[in-house]
């Protein structure tokens, strides 16, 4: 059964496909760069170059990426970066310090494939990336 939120997201993707996909590509690229540093990604980490005009575009893009299992909610606390329970203050001046959610990639491979399918050229890097701490999942990801 479809919820009102799911319908709204579908309408955003259909009617505002370019802005939603542009933001999603920017989000995933940013999330890969932050994952390589061991950090989660929030919507406000994405460069303004990927922010096209449109109401609720960022939320629709993040929801689409979550539904596709490209990203997942983050509940980490990383005090030195101001992240508590997966939320932190927005870095955008216009946000007036509101709290934003952070996300982690489900896997580097899924994120890279998403970018490839959306026209972004990816060069493979043979180094080992740990997406989550091995203690919490027991699994590390290799790109």
TIMAR-478103 format. One record per residue (C-alpha): residue in one letter; x, y, z. Coordinates in steps of 0.2 Angstrom, whole numbers, padded with zeros to 4 digits, always signed. Layout:
AXYZ/...
//
This chain:
X+0000+0000+0000/X+0007+0017-0005/X+0009+0030+0008/X+0007+0049+0005/X+0026+0051+0007/X+0030+0038-0006/X+0017+0046-0018/X+0025+0063-0015/X+0043+0056-0018/X+0037+0048-0034/X+0029+0064-0040/X+0045+0073-0037/X+0056+0061-0046/X+0043+0061-0061/X+0040+0080-0062/X+0057+0086-0056/X+0068+0072-0062/X+0083+0083-0066/X+0085+0092-0050/X+0082+0076-0040/X+0094+0066-0049/X+0107+0080-0049/X+0106+0081-0030/X+0106+0062-0029/X+0122+0061-0039/X+0130+0075-0029/X+0125+0067-0013/X+0132+0050-0017/X+0149+0058-0024/X+0150+0067-0007/X+0146+0052+0003/X+0160+0042-0006/X+0173+0055-0002/X+0167+0057+0016/X+0166+0038+0018/X+0184+0037+0014/X+0188+0048+0029/X+0176+0037+0040/X+0163+0050+0041/X+0144+0050+0037/X+0136+0062+0025/X+0122+0075+0027/X+0112+0084+0014/X+0120+0100+0018/X+0138+0092+0014/X+0133+0092-0005/X+0140+0106-0015/X+0129+0120-0021/X+0133+0115-0039/X+0121+0101-0037/X+0107+0111-0029/X+0095+0115-0043/X+0079+0125-0040/X+0065+0115-0033/X+0055+0113-0017/X+0059+0097-0007/X+0071+0091-0019/X+0084+0086-0007/X+0072+0076+0004/X+0066+0067-0011/X+0083+0063-0017/X+0088+0056+0000/X+0072+0046+0002/X+0075+0039-0016/X+0093+0034-0011/X+0087+0026+0005/X+0074+0016-0004/X+0086+0010-0017/X+0098+0004-0003/X+0112+0016-0009/X+0113+0025+0008/X+0106+0020+0025/X+0103+0030+0041/X+0117+0033+0052/X+0115+0033+0071/X+0134+0035+0076/X+0140+0048+0088/X+0157+0056+0083/X+0159+0070+0096/X+0174+0078+0088/X+0163+0081+0072/X+0148+0086+0082/X+0138+0071+0077/X+0127+0064+0091/X+0115+0049+0087/X+0117+0052+0068/X+0112+0070+0069/X+0122+0086+0069/X+0120+0105+0067/X+0119+0111+0049/X+0134+0119+0042/X+0124+0130+0030/X+0122+0148+0037/X+0104+0149+0030/X+0099+0134+0041/X+0101+0144+0057/X+0110+0129+0066/X+0095+0116+0064/X+0099+0098+0066/X+0101+0087+0051/X+0102+0068+0049/X+0117+0060+0043/X+0119+0044+0032/X+0131+0031+0027/X+0133+0022+0011/X+0127+0004+0011/X+0142+0000+0000/X+0155+0009-0010/X+0151-0003-0024/X+0133+0001-0025/X+0137+0020-0024/X+0149+0019-0038/X+0137+0009-0048/X+0123+0022-0045/X+0135+0036-0051/X+0140+0025-0067/X+0122+0023-0071/X+0120+0042-0070/X+0134+0046-0082/X+0148+0049-0069/X+0165+0041-0074/X+0172+0031-0059/X+0190+0026-0058/X+0193+0011-0047/X+0205+0012-0032/X+0212-0004-0025/X+0213+0002-0007/X+0202-0005+0007/X+0188+0006+0014/X+0179+0002+0030/X+0162+0009+0029/X+0157+0004+0047/X+0168+0000+0061/X+0172-0019+0060/X+0167-0020+0078/X+0149-0015+0075/X+0147-0025+0059/X+0161-0037+0058/X+0162-0033+0039/X+0173-0021+0029/X+0170-0016+0011/X+0183-0016-0002/X+0181-0005-0017/
//
